[in-house]
Amino acid sequence: MATIKMTKKTKYIIEAATLILIASIFLPSRLTSYDLETIISFAKTDQIGYSLYILLLFPIALIFVLTKKLKAGFIVSTLLLLTNTTLFEDLLYVVFHKSDLTFQILLDRSLPFLIFSAIFMSLFYQVFKKNSWIWYGTFICILIASYIWLNDSNCTIKFISDMGMKTYDLTIWFQNCGTYYAWWTAPILLNIGLFNEIKTEANN
């Protein structure tokens, strides 16, 4: 990224996002507690979820950054923020398991993401309309809150034998989902870095 003319702040934020994503595979979580062979077998039998595939948007956004197409990279990274949720994974389940669906399952797995998307897009429209750090900061704070609330509630569960208890011990959360937290954090930082660069260019 050194050859791209960007502010130092933007470079540092994007580089931090990339490093966090790379480091995610070394962090503790339910996923990385298995060996690679087991993880691959899970992927082949559709037991690993869709997060890994959704995250392919991250390198696509980076490619746009490297080719100096910052607005395109920003759009892709924003799409990643929208889809990098358990709600979108539920929607994908509907798409790929049509034969197993009842109307109730269809409603339960589709409607929440549609509602989330409507709120997401309305907030993001305000970000563009106001072109303000205050609105963007509000958007990011609400997004982080929604990730904590909506994404994989099992992260906050401490298991003792066969019993699970909700805990507010952050070390347990990290042990359960360190990898996933990195997967949620990296795209947010990437989006912040690109917003900072686009807004800086607009002000110059």
C-alpha positions in Angstrom: 0.0 0.0 0.0 3.0 2.3 0.2 2.7 3.2 -3.4 -0.8 4.5 -3.0 -1.2 8.2 -2.2 -3.3 8.1 0.9 -3.2 9.9 4.3 -1.1 8.1 6.9 -4.1 7.7 9.1 -6.0 5.9 6.3 -3.0 3.6 5.6 -2.6 2.7 9.3 -6.3 1.9 9.7 -6.5 -0.2 6.6 -3.2 -2.0 7.4 -4.5 -2.7 11.0 -7.7 -4.1 9.5 -5.7 -6.4 7.2 -3.4 -7.6 10.0 -6.4 -8.3 12.3 -8.0 -10.4 9.5 -4.8 -12.4 9.0 -4.3 -12.8 12.7 -7.9 -14.1 13.1 -6.9 -17.7 12.2 -4.5 -17.8 15.2 -7.0 -16.5 17.7 -9.0 -18.8 20.0 -12.5 -19.7 19.0 -14.8 -22.7 18.5 -13.6 -22.8 14.9 -9.9 -22.8 15.4 -10.1 -25.3 18.2 -10.4 -27.9 15.5 -7.5 -29.0 13.2 -7.5 -28.0 9.6 -8.6 -31.3 8.3 -11.7 -31.2 10.5 -12.5 -27.6 9.4 -12.3 -28.6 5.8 -14.6 -31.6 6.4 -17.1 -29.2 8.1 -16.9 -26.9 5.1 -17.6 -29.8 2.7 -20.7 -30.8 4.7 -22.0 -27.2 5.1 -21.4 -27.1 8.9 -19.1 -24.1 9.0 -21.6 -21.5 8.0 -21.1 -18.8 5.3 -18.8 -16.3 7.1 -15.7 -17.5 5.3 -17.3 -17.0 1.9 -18.8 -13.6 2.9 -15.3 -12.5 3.9 -14.1 -12.8 0.3 -15.5 -9.3 -0.1 -12.6 -8.1 2.1 -9.8 -8.9 -0.4 -12.0 -7.6 -3.2 -12.3 -4.3 -1.4 -8.5 -4.3 -0.9 -8.0 -4.9 -4.6 -10.0 -1.8 -5.4 -7.9 0.1 -2.8 -4.7 -1.1 -4.4 -6.0 0.0 -7.8 -6.9 3.5 -6.4 -10.6 2.9 -6.8 -11.5 4.0 -3.3 -15.2 4.6 -3.8 -15.6 1.1 -5.3 -13.7 -0.3 -2.4 -15.9 1.7 0.1 -19.0 0.3 -1.6 -17.8 -3.3 -1.4 -16.6 -2.8 2.3 -20.0 -1.4 3.1 -21.7 -4.4 1.5 -19.5 -6.6 3.7 -20.7 -4.8 6.8 -24.3 -5.5 5.8 -23.8 -9.1 5.0 -21.2 -10.1 7.6 -24.0 -11.0 10.1 -25.7 -14.1 11.4 -29.0 -12.7 9.9 -27.5 -12.8 6.4 -26.3 -16.3 7.0 -29.9 -17.2 7.9 -31.1 -15.7 4.6 -28.5 -17.7 2.7 -29.8 -20.9 4.4 -33.2 -20.1 2.9 -31.6 -19.7 -0.6 -29.6 -23.0 -0.4 -32.2 -25.1 1.5 -35.4 -24.4 -0.3 -36.6 -28.0 -0.3 -36.4 -28.2 3.6 -38.4 -25.0 4.2 -41.8 -24.3 5.7 -43.4 -20.9 5.5 -42.6 -20.3 9.2 -38.9 -21.1 8.7 -38.8 -18.9 5.6 -40.3 -16.0 7.6 -38.1 -16.5 10.6 -34.9 -16.7 8.6 -35.7 -14.0 6.0 -37.6 -11.2 7.7 -35.0 -10.2 10.4 -32.4 -9.6 7.7 -34.8 -7.6 5.6 -35.6 -5.4 8.6 -31.9 -5.1 9.5 -31.1 -4.1 5.9 -33.8 -1.4 5.9 -32.4 0.1 9.1 -28.8 -0.2 7.8 -29.6 1.5 4.4 -31.6 4.3 6.0 -28.7 5.1 8.4 -26.2 4.9 5.6 -28.3 7.2 3.4 -28.1 9.8 6.2 -24.3 9.3 6.3 -24.1 10.2 2.6 -26.7 13.0 2.9 -25.0 14.7 5.8 -21.4 13.7 4.9 -20.6 14.1 8.6 -18.3 12.2 11.0 -21.0 12.5 13.6 -23.5 10.6 11.4 -20.9 8.1 10.4 -19.8 7.6 14.0 -23.4 7.0 15.0 -23.8 4.5 12.2 -20.6 2.6 13.2 -21.7 2.6 16.9 -25.1 1.2 16.1 -23.5 -1.3 13.7 -21.2 -2.5 16.5 -24.1 -2.7 18.9 -26.1 -4.8 16.4 -23.2 -7.2 15.9 -22.8 -7.8 19.6 -26.6 -8.2 19.9 -27.3 -10.3 16.8 -24.1 -12.1 15.8 -23.8 -15.6 17.3 -25.1 -15.3 20.8 -23.3 -18.5 21.8 -20.1 -16.4 22.1 -21.4 -15.2 25.5 -22.2 -18.7 26.8 -20.0 -20.5 29.3 -20.4 -24.3 29.1 -20.1 -26.4 32.2 -20.5 -30.1 31.3 -23.7 -30.1 29.2 -25.1 -26.9 30.6 -24.6 -23.4 29.1 -24.8 -20.2 31.2 -24.7 -16.7 29.8 -21.7 -14.8 31.1 -20.4 -11.3 31.0 -16.8 -12.4 31.3 -15.0 -10.9 28.3 -12.3 -13.5 28.4 -14.9 -16.3 27.9 -16.4 -14.3 25.0 -12.9 -14.1 23.4 -12.1 -17.7 24.0 -15.4 -18.7 22.4 -15.3 -16.3 19.4 -11.9 -14.5 19.1 -11.7 -15.4 15.5 -15.2 -14.2 14.8 -14.7 -10.9 16.6 -11.7 -10.3 14.4 -13.8 -11.1 11.3 -16.3 -8.5 12.5 -13.7 -5.9 13.5 -11.5 -6.0 10.4 -14.2 -5.0 7.9 -15.4 -2.2 10.2 -11.9 -0.7 10.4 -11.5 -1.1 6.6 -14.7 0.9 6.1 -13.6 3.6 8.6 -10.3 4.0 6.8 -11.9 4.3 3.4 -14.5 6.8 4.7 -11.7 8.8 6.2 -9.9 8.9 2.9 -12.9 9.8 0.8 -14.0 12.5 3.2 -10.4 13.9 3.3 -10.3 14.0 -0.5 -13.7 15.7 -0.6 -12.5 18.4 1.8 -9.3 19.1 -0.2 
